[in-house]
Amino acid sequence: MAKLGIIAIILAVTLAGQVHAAGPGQSPRIGLFGTVTEVSGNHPRAVAGETDITLKTESGLVEFSATEATTVRMPGRDGSSVEDLAPGDHVAVLVSDGRAISILVKPSRPVRSRHFTGVVTSVVEDWGLTIRDGQGRQISATALTGLETIRPGELVTAVLDQDPESGALLITALQPALKTLGRIRAALEQAEDSNEESKLAALRQRLADHSSRHLTVLGRLSQQASPTEQAQLQQALQAARDTYGESLRRFNAGPISAQVSGLVTSIDQDLRRITVQPKGLPAVEVAVSRETGINFRGRSIGFSQLDLASRVIVRYDLENRSASQIQVLPGETLSRQSARALLSLLSIDDPGEITGAVTGLDLAATGPQRITIQDSATGSTVVLTLSEKSLILGAGRPTSVGRDFLDQQVTAIFDPASLELAELDTLVETTGRKFVSGIVHSFVSKVATGNLSIMTREGQIQTFSRTEDTVIRRDGRQVSINEVRLGDRVRANSRYFPDSIGAPALDLLSLRSPNPAPIRGIIRGVSRQAPGQPVQVTVLTSKLEIVTLTIDGDTQLNQLNQAPGFKLQAGPDGIVDGLRIKNGFYDPISGRALRLFLEPTHISQTRGEITAIGRDDRAITITTRSGETVRLMLPDSRPPKISRRGQRGLRLQDLQVGDRVRVAIYDPSTKRAHRLVLGAERSAISGQGES
């Protein structure tokens, strides 16, 4: 759903190249659609982290800038940044005051792979590896390349390719972070030779950002690692510090730094020091000088304005623990995973809620009174029964049902079993008030300007002020701010005053608890602490989205399709890599799995050389290095995917004896091949030949 808003912009600007939109109390926003023609850090503002981008639209060339606050989304890639943009990218951009708020890169072809960045925690011979990122997500997969040089502790970006039929996961490319460092160094040396000061400033900033990200991930993982992994990761961390330190000194790009995010737990005003407590990790104490940049909602604030329990992101010098930048966050904020899941739930009908037009009224003096509402999205109708407990609102104010409700747009919540109406409110805009709906993205409980933000259905974040006069309702009853939760669904009858001073003030905040989110995919990584304890699993869905779930003793686990030699063990201890989640539900806020229907993936893999080809029975024989052979079937009715470097869509007739098979994925029970990845070279071997 987060992409749907951008897609809506794309559809609108296909005709004109741009569309205008205005958020509440904010500067006008412009939606742009076009092709990136230039990405430049060669200007004086580059030192502040700004990048100039030129976009070719149907209306002509448009220039704008992107900053560290700009959200960049690339399908199949988490944590994208402005650095990942390149000329030729097709993008949809939301711009305000000449600066990009968000950029969505539209893929030129359907996404079949995704990127995953993390630290290598284990390498299995010459076959596969396990990668874990700073969020604790873990992926284990077969690697087609790069294993000969990769060692545990290295930060890499892996290109993941998942076969939708078999569920086989391959790493088709590996990019070590230190290779990126080499490219940045080469660009810096070139800029030095040509004496391009503005370009040098931008590249120095890029070097500082890259080193900080790498050292932050390594440091976090080394603190979370098991005793067997810790020594390797500590060694890799020290080696990375030495490598980056030399480069930072060589190009005068600042100190060796890392980032910490968490709650401010102590503030020493006299010594100008703060302590930040990250979740699940040791606290970090940093010094705050008068040169430290402290930022809140895009504006600078003073050290005295920092509060205890503030959520912050701090970049600090690893040598002397002095902070260079502090970004103050607007309260507790939804994670990306939760926001993505909750936005998708907004498009799923809630069995206890309806929004649409009143098409019928039965207001009999005796007997139950009823109201008929036609859903504006589906056209279906529901007849609801009024009771003494039913709350009737007109524009957010208590009233009673009358004939004037006919044909009005309303939103209602009800008991789906008895169809008894709980609350009904009209959706008629009144002077000085506007509607907003979506999910609660962040909030702080104290009364202050901009203390609550809502992520709309289009994925945009709007900031509001909850005042002492704001009415908060949950499921038809009035509640206090203490009952507001991150991820709560903001119903369509929520209203605000757009002309308020500062952030728009909320008049009515109408909430519903989110429903469980559906999940389907394959478990690609399992992190466990001890037998019988909850496990954290990383799931890769069919859309190549990564979802992290916690499976505990209360999770309902059900095995489907009994497989020979496999029986699902009860509880978290039975969870292993490769299990397919055919269907399931989880709490989108906590990530706890509620109910999962599981089955094993019926795949095996091998590699070696083709030593025989049976054209008549459509079979090949692969001989491994150890001399073992496996005969695989390639039926014409369900042919496997066969590829060679640079070539896809190969068939049986394209294979020859001597072809090197980098990996063959097949069903071990039927020996039917799902996928063959061939090497570019052939070997001159003697085999059984062709028949």
Order of alpha helices (4+ residues) and beta strands (2+ residues): alpha-beta-beta-beta-beta-beta-beta-beta-beta-beta-beta-beta-beta-alpha-alpha-alpha-beta-beta-beta-beta-beta-beta-beta-alpha-beta-beta-beta-beta-beta-beta-beta-beta-beta-beta-beta-beta-beta-beta-beta-beta-beta-beta-beta-beta-beta-beta-beta-beta-beta-beta-beta-beta-beta-beta-beta
